[in-house]
């Protein structure tokens, strides 16, 4: 999950689901600067 961003993330949201989770990062204006989904391993 290492990705170089040009904008600073002011707020990050995490949606934790049963089989996956999603990350969304917003800058100081509220624009989305990061959107990533990942599957859970194991369990």
TILUMVO-268434 format. One record per residue: residue in three letters; residue number from 1; z, x, y of N, C-alpha, C in turn. Coordinates in Angstrom, 3 decimals. Atoms other than C-alpha are relative to their C-alpha. Example, Ala and Ser with C-alpha at 12.3 -4.5 7.8 and 13.67 -1.06 7.14 Angstrom:
<nodes>
+------+-----+----------+----------+----------+----------+----------+----------+----------+----------+----------+
: rest :  nr :      n_z :      n_x :      n_y :     ca_z :     ca_x :     ca_y :      c_z :      c_x :      c_y :
+------+-----+----------+----------+----------+----------+----------+----------+----------+----------+----------+
:  Ala :   1 :    0.000 :    0.890 :   -1.190 :    7.800 :   12.300 :   -4.500 :    0.000 :    0.900 :    1.200 :
:  Ser :   2 :   -0.060 :   -0.820 :   -1.190 :    7.140 :   13.670 :   -1.060 :    0.730 :   -0.770 :    1.090 :
+------+-----+----------+----------+----------+----------+----------+----------+----------+----------+----------+
</nodes>
This chain:
<nodes>
+------+-----+----------+----------+----------+----------+----------+----------+----------+----------+----------+
: rest :  nr :      n_z :      n_x :      n_y :     ca_z :     ca_x :     ca_y :      c_z :      c_x :      c_y :
+------+-----+----------+----------+----------+----------+----------+----------+----------+----------+----------+
:  Unk :   1 :    0.000 :    0.806 :   -1.181 :    0.000 :    0.000 :    0.000 :    0.000 :    0.857 :    1.256 :
:  Unk :   2 :    0.038 :   -0.839 :   -1.185 :   -0.506 :    2.887 :    2.369 :   -1.340 :   -0.177 :    0.701 :
:  Unk :   3 :    1.196 :    0.239 :   -0.797 :   -2.985 :    1.885 :    5.030 :    0.355 :    0.317 :    1.446 :
:  Unk :   4 :   -0.286 :   -0.360 :   -1.381 :   -3.172 :    3.372 :    8.528 :   -0.390 :   -1.156 :    0.911 :
:  Unk :   5 :    0.239 :    1.109 :   -0.907 :   -2.863 :    0.687 :   11.195 :   -0.116 :    0.518 :    1.427 :
:  Unk :   6 :    0.153 :   -0.369 :   -1.396 :   -4.052 :    0.986 :   14.797 :    0.984 :   -0.746 :    0.894 :
:  Unk :   7 :   -0.938 :    0.805 :   -0.788 :   -1.612 :   -1.687 :   16.017 :    1.388 :    0.049 :   -0.628 :
:  Unk :   8 :   -1.371 :    0.004 :    0.500 :    2.154 :   -1.684 :   15.723 :    0.355 :   -1.395 :   -0.490 :
:  Unk :   9 :   -0.450 :    1.277 :    0.546 :    3.685 :   -4.423 :   13.591 :    1.343 :   -0.336 :    0.632 :
:  Unk :  10 :   -1.238 :    0.445 :   -0.642 :    6.323 :   -6.361 :   15.531 :    0.792 :   -0.917 :   -0.919 :
:  Unk :  11 :   -0.644 :    0.964 :    0.892 :    7.051 :   -9.069 :   12.929 :   -0.721 :    0.046 :   -1.334 :
:  Unk :  12 :    0.609 :    0.045 :    1.327 :    6.477 :   -9.092 :    9.175 :    0.568 :   -1.195 :   -0.752 :
:  Unk :  13 :   -0.407 :    1.142 :    0.806 :    6.562 :  -12.143 :    6.944 :   -0.280 :    0.287 :   -1.463 :
:  Unk :  14 :    0.141 :   -0.216 :    1.434 :    7.036 :  -12.086 :    3.176 :    0.109 :   -1.346 :   -0.702 :
:  Unk :  15 :    0.002 :    1.222 :    0.804 :    6.124 :  -14.989 :    0.896 :    0.154 :    0.433 :   -1.449 :
:  Unk :  16 :   -0.286 :   -0.420 :    1.366 :    7.710 :  -14.422 :   -2.507 :   -0.261 :   -1.173 :   -0.935 :
:  Unk :  17 :    0.332 :    1.027 :    0.976 :    6.137 :  -16.452 :   -5.282 :    0.425 :    0.411 :   -1.393 :
:  Unk :  18 :   -0.391 :   -0.266 :    1.382 :    6.707 :  -16.640 :   -9.014 :   -0.812 :    1.139 :   -0.603 :
:  Unk :  19 :    0.871 :   -1.008 :    0.602 :    3.720 :  -14.458 :   -9.954 :   -0.597 :    0.986 :    0.998 :
:  Unk :  20 :    0.577 :   -0.883 :   -1.011 :    2.726 :  -12.826 :   -6.658 :    0.828 :   -0.073 :    1.277 :
:  Unk :  21 :   -0.610 :    0.090 :   -1.319 :    3.859 :  -12.086 :   -3.133 :   -1.028 :    0.403 :    1.044 :
:  Unk :  22 :    0.918 :   -0.242 :   -1.103 :    2.098 :  -11.933 :    0.229 :    0.773 :    0.563 :    1.189 :
:  Unk :  23 :   -0.556 :   -0.580 :   -1.213 :    2.805 :   -9.834 :    3.313 :   -0.944 :   -0.310 :    1.154 :
:  Unk :  24 :    0.784 :    0.227 :   -1.206 :    1.644 :  -10.749 :    6.810 :    0.734 :    0.665 :    1.151 :
:  Unk :  25 :   -0.588 :   -0.676 :   -1.147 :    2.271 :   -8.537 :    9.840 :   -0.670 :   -0.449 :    1.280 :
:  Unk :  26 :    0.497 :    0.423 :   -1.306 :    1.912 :   -9.673 :   13.458 :    0.350 :    1.052 :    1.046 :
:  Unk :  27 :   -0.311 :   -0.902 :   -1.103 :    1.692 :   -7.550 :   16.591 :    0.802 :   -0.756 :    1.060 :
:  Unk :  28 :   -0.839 :    0.607 :   -1.028 :    3.611 :   -8.277 :   19.807 :   -0.635 :   -1.236 :    0.649 :
:  Unk :  29 :    0.677 :    1.186 :   -0.553 :    0.969 :  -10.866 :   20.879 :   -0.076 :   -1.143 :   -1.002 :
:  Unk :  30 :    0.072 :    1.017 :    1.042 :    1.156 :  -12.748 :   17.573 :   -1.264 :    0.066 :   -0.835 :
:  Unk :  31 :    1.227 :   -0.169 :    0.779 :   -2.195 :  -11.550 :   16.230 :    0.323 :    0.650 :   -1.344 :
:  Unk :  32 :   -0.215 :   -0.566 :    1.334 :   -2.350 :  -10.761 :   12.513 :   -0.623 :    1.389 :   -0.065 :
:  Unk :  33 :    0.493 :   -1.367 :    0.130 :   -2.661 :   -7.009 :   11.966 :    0.101 :    0.515 :   -1.430 :
:  Unk :  34 :   -0.135 :   -0.376 :    1.404 :   -1.735 :   -6.861 :    8.268 :    0.048 :   -1.259 :   -0.839 :
:  Unk :  35 :   -0.045 :    1.106 :    0.960 :   -2.452 :   -9.270 :    5.431 :   -0.261 :    0.604 :   -1.372 :
:  Unk :  36 :    0.122 :   -0.626 :    1.305 :   -1.853 :   -8.159 :    1.868 :    0.657 :   -0.879 :   -1.061 :
:  Unk :  37 :   -0.552 :    0.738 :    1.143 :   -1.254 :   -9.829 :   -1.502 :    0.121 :    0.955 :   -1.174 :
:  Unk :  38 :   -0.210 :   -0.841 :    1.174 :    0.088 :   -8.265 :   -4.683 :    0.546 :   -0.861 :   -1.125 :
:  Unk :  39 :   -0.517 :    0.677 :    1.163 :    0.807 :   -9.447 :   -8.203 :    1.266 :    0.693 :   -0.468 :
:  Unk :  40 :   -1.219 :   -0.571 :    0.570 :    4.209 :   -8.966 :   -9.767 :   -0.329 :    0.619 :   -1.354 :
:  Unk :  41 :    0.164 :   -0.631 :    1.308 :    4.419 :   -6.646 :  -12.754 :    1.235 :   -0.278 :   -0.836 :
:  Unk :  42 :   -1.128 :    0.216 :    0.891 :    6.599 :   -7.179 :  -15.772 :    0.452 :   -1.451 :   -0.023 :
:  Unk :  43 :   -0.639 :    1.334 :    0.064 :    8.961 :  -10.137 :  -16.081 :   -0.858 :   -0.885 :   -0.790 :
+------+-----+----------+----------+----------+----------+----------+----------+----------+----------+----------+
</nodes>
